[in-house]
Amino acid sequence: MAKRYSIAEARANRPTLVDEVAAGSTIELTRRGKPIAVVLSRQEYDALRSERPRFSEAYRRFLEKFRLEEVGVDRDYFDSLRAAGPGRKVAL
């Protein structure tokens, strides 16, 4: 859970807040009791903004490392999840 500080508290304790964030804490800033911003470490920010592979690419990499049978999934499991019918009618 993030620590919460009002904007006034954050101004008065800025060096302490920076030290807390650098140590790994996440801090939520509030105005009149309502959350308005979050302060987090550069490492956490970079992780949130980093490019992530598409699911298909991640799945392909997973299959290169592991066989489905090794992780307890039958090879034809995913075939049974998809309906064979033409789908539903849609009015546009």
Secondary structure as UniProt FT lines:
FT   STRAND          3..6
FT   HELIX           7..12
FT   HELIX           14..22
FT   TURN            23..24
FT   STRAND          27..31
FT   TURN            32..33
FT   STRAND          34..39
FT   HELIX           42..49
FT   HELIX           55..65
FT   HELIX           68..71
FT   TURN            75..77
FT   HELIX           78..81
//
